[in-house]
Amino acid sequence: MRPNIGLLNAMLRIMFGFTLLSLTTARLTRRPWRRSYWMMAMIASMKIASGIVRYCPFTAMMDARVDDEEEFDFEETTFNPS
């Protein structure tokens, strides 16, 4: 698995992930029955993991899609009916 995000992007993901994880953990201690806090904690942990590994599956999927679109880029030719 080759890294597909840069070092600065990885650091920002880790920072944002830990910030979001600490926020949701603090709120989760007051209201443990709220499912939205559990979901936000999962998203934050995914951001931390993608920053540590420096691989984002969503970015890889979008890069593959752009490569496929460039493959089918046809040249425009003029059509002369005469």
N, C-alpha and C positions, 0 to 999 in steps of 0.2 A: 504494500500500500504506500504510494508516493504522497508526500504532503502536497495539498493543493491550496493551502492558505499561507499567507506570509507570516513573518514573525510578529509584526506589529498587530496584525489582525488576530493572531493567536493570543497575544497579551491582552488585547481588548476583550476578547471572548472570555478569558479567564477572569479578568477583573469584573466584567459585567455579571458573569455567572456567580462569583462569590458574593457580590453585592446583592443580587436577587435572591440567592440562597439564604443569606443572613436575614434579609427582610422577611422572606416567607417563613423561615424558622421562628423568628420572633413573633410573628402573627399567629403561627400555628400553635404556639404554646398557650395562647389565650383562647383560641377557638379551634380545638382539634377536630371538630366535626365538619368543618368546612372542606369540601373536596377541592375547591379552586386553589387553596394553598398547597395541597398535595401536588396538584398538576403544575403549579408554578415552580415548586421545588424540583420536580422531574425535568422541566424545561431548563432550569438553571444548571442542574447537574449534567445535562446533555451539552450545554454550552461550555462548561468546564472541561468535560471530556474531549470535545472537539478542539478546544484550545491546547490541551496537553498533547494530544496525538497529532495535531496540525493537519487533520483530515476532516472535511465536512462532506457528508454524503449528498446533501442538497446541492452544494456547489459543484460536485462531480457530476451530478445528474444534469444540471443546467449547462455545464461545459460540453457534455456529450450531446445535448440537444442542439446547441449552437453549432457544433461540428457537423451534425447531420444536416442542418439547414444550409450550411455553406457548401456541402457536397452537392446539393440539388440546385445550386444557383446557376441557372442557365443564362447564356449570353443572349442579349436581345438582338435579333437579326431583322432587317427590314424585308418586307415581303413585297415583291413587285409582281402584280398579277398579269402584266402584259408579256 
